[in-house]
Amino acid sequence: MTIFINPRPYRRQTRSWCQWCCKRAAMKDLFKLRDGPLDFYFCDSEHALDWLEYRHSSVEANKLLRMLPAERAKALGGRTIEEVLCGAGGAV
């Protein structure tokens, strides 16, 4: 009987999605932003800056930006995140 727990093999995650536009890509191709202990991935620095600007602008915007890609696509109803958050007359 051993007192040590054998480590389980795991597959390293190699794909992620942009937190702003929800495009999926390889993690090595995405821009990584570290905020405390968490890593957030973006298509480019512009999306990272937009996300940083709008994530605390309102409760509705924060809720929208925290959604998973499938949930967000349903909530946006065919519109882009830019149209909802940045555009004039947006819903949020």
Rosetta constraint file for C-alpha pairs under 8 A:
AtomPair CA 14 CA 26 HARMONIC 5.90 0.50
AtomPair CA 14 CA 27 HARMONIC 5.64 0.50
AtomPair CA 14 CA 28 HARMONIC 7.78 0.50
AtomPair CA 15 CA 24 HARMONIC 7.05 0.50
AtomPair CA 15 CA 25 HARMONIC 5.71 0.50
AtomPair CA 15 CA 26 HARMONIC 4.35 0.50
AtomPair CA 15 CA 27 HARMONIC 5.05 0.50
AtomPair CA 16 CA 24 HARMONIC 5.71 0.50
AtomPair CA 16 CA 25 HARMONIC 5.89 0.50
AtomPair CA 16 CA 26 HARMONIC 6.27 0.50
AtomPair CA 16 CA 27 HARMONIC 5.68 0.50
AtomPair CA 16 CA 41 HARMONIC 7.10 0.50
AtomPair CA 17 CA 22 HARMONIC 5.29 0.50
AtomPair CA 17 CA 23 HARMONIC 5.29 0.50
AtomPair CA 17 CA 24 HARMONIC 4.16 0.50
AtomPair CA 17 CA 25 HARMONIC 6.08 0.50
AtomPair CA 17 CA 41 HARMONIC 6.54 0.50
AtomPair CA 17 CA 42 HARMONIC 7.08 0.50
AtomPair CA 18 CA 22 HARMONIC 4.67 0.50
AtomPair CA 18 CA 23 HARMONIC 5.41 0.50
AtomPair CA 18 CA 24 HARMONIC 6.55 0.50
AtomPair CA 18 CA 30 HARMONIC 7.55 0.50
AtomPair CA 18 CA 40 HARMONIC 7.94 0.50
AtomPair CA 18 CA 41 HARMONIC 5.32 0.50
AtomPair CA 18 CA 42 HARMONIC 4.12 0.50
AtomPair CA 18 CA 43 HARMONIC 5.64 0.50
AtomPair CA 19 CA 40 HARMONIC 6.87 0.50
AtomPair CA 19 CA 41 HARMONIC 6.20 0.50
AtomPair CA 19 CA 42 HARMONIC 5.83 0.50
AtomPair CA 19 CA 51 HARMONIC 7.44 0.50
AtomPair CA 19 CA 65 HARMONIC 7.10 0.50
AtomPair CA 20 CA 42 HARMONIC 6.77 0.50
AtomPair CA 20 CA 47 HARMONIC 5.82 0.50
AtomPair CA 20 CA 48 HARMONIC 7.31 0.50
AtomPair CA 20 CA 50 HARMONIC 7.66 0.50
AtomPair CA 20 CA 51 HARMONIC 6.01 0.50
AtomPair CA 20 CA 65 HARMONIC 7.06 0.50
AtomPair CA 20 CA 81 HARMONIC 7.22 0.50
AtomPair CA 21 CA 47 HARMONIC 7.69 0.50
AtomPair CA 21 CA 80 HARMONIC 7.60 0.50
AtomPair CA 21 CA 81 HARMONIC 6.67 0.50
AtomPair CA 22 CA 69 HARMONIC 5.56 0.50
AtomPair CA 23 CA 43 HARMONIC 7.63 0.50
AtomPair CA 25 CA 29 HARMONIC 6.72 0.50
AtomPair CA 25 CA 30 HARMONIC 6.97 0.50
AtomPair CA 26 CA 30 HARMONIC 6.79 0.50
AtomPair CA 27 CA 41 HARMONIC 7.49 0.50
AtomPair CA 29 CA 43 HARMONIC 7.83 0.50
AtomPair CA 30 CA 41 HARMONIC 5.92 0.50
AtomPair CA 30 CA 42 HARMONIC 5.52 0.50
AtomPair CA 30 CA 43 HARMONIC 5.20 0.50
AtomPair CA 30 CA 44 HARMONIC 6.90 0.50
AtomPair CA 31 CA 41 HARMONIC 5.55 0.50
AtomPair CA 31 CA 42 HARMONIC 4.95 0.50
AtomPair CA 31 CA 43 HARMONIC 5.85 0.50
AtomPair CA 31 CA 44 HARMONIC 5.45 0.50
AtomPair CA 31 CA 45 HARMONIC 6.71 0.50
AtomPair CA 32 CA 39 HARMONIC 6.48 0.50
AtomPair CA 32 CA 40 HARMONIC 5.75 0.50
AtomPair CA 32 CA 41 HARMONIC 4.62 0.50
AtomPair CA 32 CA 42 HARMONIC 6.38 0.50
AtomPair CA 33 CA 39 HARMONIC 5.73 0.50
AtomPair CA 33 CA 40 HARMONIC 5.11 0.50
AtomPair CA 33 CA 41 HARMONIC 6.18 0.50
AtomPair CA 33 CA 42 HARMONIC 7.71 0.50
AtomPair CA 33 CA 48 HARMONIC 7.31 0.50
AtomPair CA 34 CA 38 HARMONIC 5.76 0.50
AtomPair CA 34 CA 39 HARMONIC 4.49 0.50
AtomPair CA 34 CA 40 HARMONIC 6.20 0.50
AtomPair CA 35 CA 39 HARMONIC 6.33 0.50
AtomPair CA 35 CA 40 HARMONIC 7.52 0.50
AtomPair CA 42 CA 47 HARMONIC 6.12 0.50
AtomPair CA 42 CA 48 HARMONIC 5.91 0.50
AtomPair CA 43 CA 47 HARMONIC 6.55 0.50
AtomPair CA 44 CA 48 HARMONIC 6.63 0.50
AtomPair CA 45 CA 49 HARMONIC 6.14 0.50
AtomPair CA 46 CA 50 HARMONIC 6.18 0.50
AtomPair CA 47 CA 51 HARMONIC 6.04 0.50
AtomPair CA 48 CA 52 HARMONIC 6.16 0.50
AtomPair CA 49 CA 53 HARMONIC 6.15 0.50
AtomPair CA 50 CA 54 HARMONIC 6.17 0.50
AtomPair CA 51 CA 55 HARMONIC 5.65 0.50
AtomPair CA 51 CA 65 HARMONIC 7.82 0.50
AtomPair CA 52 CA 56 HARMONIC 7.71 0.50
AtomPair CA 53 CA 57 HARMONIC 7.10 0.50
AtomPair CA 54 CA 58 HARMONIC 7.64 0.50
AtomPair CA 54 CA 61 HARMONIC 6.69 0.50
AtomPair CA 54 CA 62 HARMONIC 7.42 0.50
AtomPair CA 54 CA 85 HARMONIC 7.61 0.50
AtomPair CA 55 CA 61 HARMONIC 6.19 0.50
AtomPair CA 55 CA 62 HARMONIC 4.83 0.50
AtomPair CA 55 CA 65 HARMONIC 6.55 0.50
AtomPair CA 56 CA 61 HARMONIC 7.32 0.50
AtomPair CA 56 CA 62 HARMONIC 5.93 0.50
AtomPair CA 57 CA 61 HARMONIC 6.65 0.50
AtomPair CA 57 CA 62 HARMONIC 7.33 0.50
AtomPair CA 58 CA 62 HARMONIC 6.20 0.50
AtomPair CA 59 CA 63 HARMONIC 6.11 0.50
AtomPair CA 60 CA 64 HARMONIC 6.18 0.50
AtomPair CA 60 CA 92 HARMONIC 6.17 0.50
AtomPair CA 61 CA 65 HARMONIC 6.10 0.50
AtomPair CA 61 CA 85 HARMONIC 7.10 0.50
AtomPair CA 61 CA 92 HARMONIC 6.33 0.50
AtomPair CA 62 CA 66 HARMONIC 6.18 0.50
AtomPair CA 63 CA 67 HARMONIC 6.62 0.50
AtomPair CA 64 CA 72 HARMONIC 6.58 0.50
AtomPair CA 64 CA 75 HARMONIC 7.90 0.50
AtomPair CA 65 CA 72 HARMONIC 7.88 0.50
AtomPair CA 67 CA 71 HARMONIC 5.88 0.50
AtomPair CA 67 CA 72 HARMONIC 5.50 0.50
AtomPair CA 68 CA 72 HARMONIC 6.02 0.50
AtomPair CA 69 CA 73 HARMONIC 6.09 0.50
AtomPair CA 70 CA 74 HARMONIC 6.44 0.50
AtomPair CA 71 CA 75 HARMONIC 6.23 0.50
AtomPair CA 72 CA 76 HARMONIC 5.95 0.50
AtomPair CA 73 CA 77 HARMONIC 6.23 0.50
AtomPair CA 73 CA 78 HARMONIC 6.84 0.50
AtomPair CA 74 CA 78 HARMONIC 7.79 0.50
AtomPair CA 76 CA 80 HARMONIC 6.83 0.50
AtomPair CA 76 CA 81 HARMONIC 7.36 0.50
AtomPair CA 76 CA 84 HARMONIC 7.69 0.50
AtomPair CA 79 CA 83 HARMONIC 6.33 0.50
AtomPair CA 79 CA 84 HARMONIC 7.08 0.50
AtomPair CA 80 CA 84 HARMONIC 6.58 0.50
AtomPair CA 81 CA 85 HARMONIC 6.02 0.50
AtomPair CA 81 CA 86 HARMONIC 7.76 0.50
AtomPair CA 82 CA 86 HARMONIC 4.99 0.50
AtomPair CA 82 CA 87 HARMONIC 6.30 0.50
AtomPair CA 83 CA 87 HARMONIC 4.70 0.50
AtomPair CA 83 CA 88 HARMONIC 7.91 0.50
AtomPair CA 83 CA 90 HARMONIC 6.50 0.50
AtomPair CA 84 CA 90 HARMONIC 4.66 0.50
AtomPair CA 84 CA 91 HARMONIC 5.79 0.50
AtomPair CA 84 CA 92 HARMONIC 6.33 0.50
AtomPair CA 85 CA 90 HARMONIC 6.00 0.50
AtomPair CA 85 CA 91 HARMONIC 7.49 0.50
AtomPair CA 85 CA 92 HARMONIC 6.06 0.50
AtomPair CA 86 CA 90 HARMONIC 7.11 0.50
